[in-house]
Amino acid sequence: MSENSTRTAILQAGQELFGEHGYAAVTIKDVAARAGFSPAMVMKVMGSKAELYAASAPSAPVMDHDGVTDEPVGFQLVRRIVARRDRGEPEPWAMVPLLIRDAPDRVAASEEQRSRYVSRIAELIGDRSTHRHKAQLVVCTLLGLGSGLRTFGLLETQQVPSEALIKQYGTVLQSIIDAPAPADS
């Protein structure tokens, strides 16, 4: 196996484990077992647990289109969160606050994740304002949805069908995106 594919496997294992359990609960041994390598190999490739965490922290949302869609971006973002819930996949929007809390350097982790998420959302919604006010509002809204669904177990499928939730929450999110930008942006 090449060094690059070894690193990729380790990063993927780290991202899965940190996303599921947070920084404090994951050991190098856990990552090594998930990736199929020895703890020594993980340390050789990554240097330290903190460096592994920094390199494998969840990335900002990606709009990977499965096909051409004319659905507004706010609905697409909500649809992806609901789909991950329905498939039982980890939810980055629910985990990122916990990962920041557990990070070895909370301030740096918060700044990195804030920049990553706000920049990506600003790009997706076309927010080119100085302060990216709309992008920040969208990030706050999605953090709330991700945490509400996954951390609190709110709006379960048997209570609110997925499509109804997407329509209702997507409308709220899209209204933020479509609203005029504040004058001081």
N, C-alpha and C positions, 0 to 999 in steps of 0.2 A: 504494500500500500504506500502511495506517495505521501510526502510530508503534507502536501496541500489537502489531500483527502483525509488524512488523519486529523488535521486541524479542523476540517469541516465537520467530521463526525463528532469530535469533542465539543465543538461549538453548538452543534445541534442538540446534543445530549444536555449540555449546560443550559441552553435556552429552554428546553422542555422542563428540566428539573427546577430551575430557578422560577420559571413561569408557574409551575404547579405548587411549589413549596416555599419560595422566597430564599433569600441569601443565607440566612442563619441556619435553616434546616437542612441545607444541602452540603454534602462533603465532597472532597475531591474523589474519595473512594466511590461515592454514589455516581458521580459523573463518569468515572472510569468504567464502572460496571455497565452503565447504560450505553457507553460508546464502544465497549468491547476492547478496552485497553487497560494497562496497568496504571495505578495511581502515579507511578514514577514517570510514565510516558505523558500523562496529562500535565504533570508539573514541568516536564522538559519542554513540551510544546507551548504551554500557556504561561509558565512562570510562577503564577500564584493564583489562589482562589479569587482574589480581588481582580486580577487581570482577566481571568476567565469570565467573571461576572460582567465586567465592563464590556468585554467583546461579545458576550452572548445575551445581553439584556434585550428584551423584546424591542423589535423595530417599530417605527411609526406605521400607521395604517397604510396599506397599499390598496389601490383600486385595481385589482387584477380582474379585468373584464373577461368573463367567461363567454362573452359574445357581445354583439352590439346591443346596447340598451338605451332607451330614451328616458329611462327613469332618472329623475333629478338626483344629484349627488347626495343630498340629505337622506333620501329614502334608501339609496345604495349603502350608505354607511350604517344605517340602522339595520338593514337587511343582513349585512355581514355579521353583526353582533348577534342577532336573533338566530341566524343559521348556525353559528358556532355553538350557541346554547343548545339548539335542537340536536346537534351532532355530538354534544358532550365534549367539545374541544376546549382547550384552555382559552381564557378571555384576556387578552393583553390590557384592555381598558380597565378591567377589575384588578389585575395584578400589578400594574405599574406603580400605583401608590404604595403597595406593600413592598415592592422591590426597592423603591426609593427609601422607605423607612428602614429596611434591613441592610441597605448598602453600607459598605465600609466607610464611605465618605458621602453622607446624605446631601450635603450642599452641592457637591459636584454632580451627583446622580440626579438631583432635582433639576439642576440647570441643564444637564445633558438631555434628559427626557423632555423637559418643557420645550427646549429648542427643537428637538427632533419632532415632537408631536405637533407643536404649533406651526412649524415650518411646513410640514407635510400637509396639514389640513389647509393652511393658507394657499398652498399650491393647488390643492384639489378644488377649493371653492373660489379661487381667483382673488383672494384678499391680498392686495398689493399695498395696503396702507402701512404707514410707519409703525404703528403699534400692534397691527394685526388683531384689532379688537374683535372682529367677527370670528376669526379663527380661534381666538381664546374662548369665546362664548361656545363655539361648537365643541371644542375640546372639553370644556366643563360639562356640557350636556351629555357627551358620549361617555365621559368618566362616570357620570351619574347613572346612565343606563346600564353600562357594563357592571358597575358595582351593585346596582339595584337587582339586576337579574341574577348575578352569580354569587355575590357575597350575602345578600339578604334573601335571595330566593323569591323575589317579588314577581308578580305578573307571570306566573307559571302557565304553561301551554293550556292546561285544562281550565284555567280561569279566563285567559285572553288568548284566542288562537293567534298563531304567529303572524298571519297576514293582517289581522286586525291591529295587532301591536305595531307592525311595520307602518301601516297606514296612519295610525294615530300619532306615534312618536316621530315618524318621518315628516309628518305635517308640521310638527313643532320645530324640528330641526331645520327643515327647509325654510320656515318663516324667518329664522335667524339669518340664514344664508341670503335670503332674498331682500331683507330689510335694508333700507338706506344706511350707509356707513355713518357713524357719528362724525360730527363736524371737526372734532379734534384729532381724528385718526391721521 
